[in-house]
């Protein structure tokens, strides 16, 4: 099963709350048109907007961290790095994972 992108995640979470785009826009201080673009994957939200969204959804701890991680599109960026540097990237990814597990 494919992982949700941020726009899909945002739409699902907003719908789960029963909010329209206008409701969400009012709550986070953005325009509904901009939020529509984010949900469609046409725009990338600022870090500040993502934090306001996480606050509005009441996200804490791991859920908040995952929401911000997906919003920043890091998985896509890592994939691009791996494709651009296929000989070097795996070595550095393994090194980073090892450091993470050492904690």
Residue pairs with C-beta under 8 A, 6 or more apart in sequence:
3 75
4 12
4 70
5 41
5 70
5 73
6 38
6 41
6 44
6 45
6 70
6 71
6 73
7 38
7 39
7 40
7 41
8 39
9 67
9 70
10 35
10 38
10 39
10 53
11 39
13 57
14 21
14 23
14 24
14 39
17 57
19 27
20 32
21 32
21 35
21 36
21 39
22 32
24 32
24 35
24 56
25 31
25 32
25 34
25 35
27 56
28 35
28 49
28 52
28 53
28 56
29 52
30 49
34 43
37 43
38 44
38 45
44 71
44 73
45 53
45 71
47 68
47 72
50 67
50 68
50 71
50 72
51 68
53 67
53 71
54 64
54 67
54 68
57 67
59 67
69 75
78 93
81 89
82 89
82 90
82 93
